[in-house]
Amino acid sequence: MALLAEELVEEWLNRQGYFTIRGIKIGVQEIDLLAVRFNGEIVECRHIEVQASINPVSYMTGVSKKIQTRDGRPPNSAKKRTSEELSECVQEWIEKKFYKDSKNKMRLKLVPSAKWIYELVVNKIKYSEEMEIVRNCGIGIIYLSDIISDLERDKTLIEGASGTDFVDLVLLKKLINSREPIIGHTIE
């Protein structure tokens, strides 16, 4: 699901005039999407991570190393977290996803001295408190459903890019689910 969601996000960015790189490998780490757009004298740079769970059963963020060591909890434990633990886990996750030194170096290699905006695309989240902490750490939140709605409205700078066929399939499913007629046929 994550790769498909990344493709939708990339198409959405491309249609807004952003040049994108998806799936940048840095050792065992990865950057989901980097997007750059030139707006006159201004260069807009976005680092976007995508978490597109369909049916979340636990926290989006893993258990911090400190809590794992102290309590012996596994990295993906679903055990209820205190607000302090949740904050610690989210901050460690943000550091790993956005601020890791190797990722900073990569962004600077691609666009030296640029100010990057950090964003997270999510589908469904089990614990909304995680999103509040993410927001409070300066990371923008974008919902996948909003991206799909934008693509459906088709009010973008570019009519389509390499993900157009995939977007058409996603929107076709939405049309079928809405029970609207398709090419003169009624769905029963």
N, C-alpha and C positions, 0 to 999 in steps of 0.2 A: 504494500500500500504506500509506503514512504516514497518509493521511486516514482510511482504514478502521481502522487500529490506534488512531488518536486517538479515533474513535467508540467503539470497544470500551472504551478506558480511561475515557472520559467516562461511559459507562453503568455501569461498575464503580464509579466514584466516586459517581455519583448514587444507586446502590443502597445505598451506605454512608451516605447522608444529606448528601453534599456538594453545594453549589450550585456550578455550574461555568460558566466562560467559556472557549470554545475558539477558537483562531485569532486572538488579539488582534494587530492590525496596529499597528506603531509605526514609521512611515516604511517602510524596506525590511526591517526586522526583524519577527519574529513571536514571540509566546509561544504555545506549543502549547496548554497548559491551565493555568488557575488554578482552584483548588478551595478553597472555604471552608465550614467546618462549625461550627456553634455547639454546644458541649458544656458546658452549664451556663454558668458564668462565663468559660469558656475558648473562645477563637476559634482554631480550627485552620486554618492557611493553608498550601497546598501549591502550588508551582510545578513543573509536570511537563513535561518535554520527551520526545518520543517518537521513537525511531530503530528502525524495524521492518523491517530488511532480511531478505529471504527467503534470499538467496544472496550473502553479503558477499564481495567480491573484493579489498577493500583495507581500509585503516584507516577507522574511523568518523569520526575527526577529520581535518580538512584540515592541510596543511602551514602552519606558522606564517609570518607575514609576514617575520620575521627570517630564517628559513631560505630562504624564496623569494628574498629580496633577496641574501643571502649566496651561495647555491648555484645560483640560477637555476632551482630546482625549481618545477614548476607546482603550483597550489594543491591539486590532488587526486592528487598523485603517489603511486604504490603502492610506490616504492622503499623498501627496508628502512630503518628508522630506528634510530638508537642509542637507548639508554634515556634519555639526556639530551634528544635531539631529540623523542622520544615524549612525555616529560614536558612539554616546552615547548609542543608542539602541543596536547596535551590541556588544559593550563592556559589557553591562548589561546581554545580552543573553549569551555571552561566560562565564561570571562569574557564571551564573546560571547553565549552561550545564557542565562546566568543573572544575571550581575552587571553587565551594561552599564547605565550611568547612566539611560538612557531607560526601561529595564525596571524598575529600582528605583523610579523616579518613578511609573510606572504602578501598580505594586503598592501604593505608599503612597497614591496617589489613591483606590484601591479600598478598602483596609483600612488606615487610618492607624495607625501605631505597632505593627503586627502583626509577630510573628516568623514568617518564612516558612521552610518546609522545602523543600529543593530535591531533586528526584528525576528520574531518567532511566529510562524504560521502553525496554527493548531486546528484540529477538527473537533474532537470531543475530549473533554478533560473531566476526570472524576472528582478532583479536589480544586475548586475555584480559588482557594487560598494560595495555591501555587502561582496562579496567574497574577494575583495581586502583588506577590513578592517579586515576580519577574518584572512587572510594570514599575514597581518602586525602585528596581535596580537599573532603570533607564532603557529597558528593552521594550520595543513596541510589540503589541500583540495584534495579529491579523487572523481572522477566522477564515478557514477554507471555504465555508459557505458564502462569505462575502466576495471572495475571489471568483467563485463560480457565478455568482450573481452579476458581477462586473463583466465577466466574459459573455454571459447571456445577453446583457444589455447591448453589447457590441459597440460601445461608444469609446473607442480607443484610437490612438494615433495611427496604428498600423492594423490593417484588416486581419492579418494572420501571419504566423511564422511557422516554424517546423512542427509545433504541437497542435496545429489546427485540426487535423483529423481526429486526434485524441479528444480535443475539446468538443468537437462535433458529436462524438460518441457519448460523452458525458452528458451533453445537453439533450441528446436524443433519449437517453434513459430518463432524464428529468421530464421530458415531454410525455413519454409513455406513462410514467408514474402519475402525471397530472390528468391522465385519461382524456387528453385532447385529441381531436382527429389528426391523423398523420396522412398526408397526401390524399385527401379525400375519403379516407376510411375512418370508420368509427371503431374504437376499441371497446369491446364488450367484456 
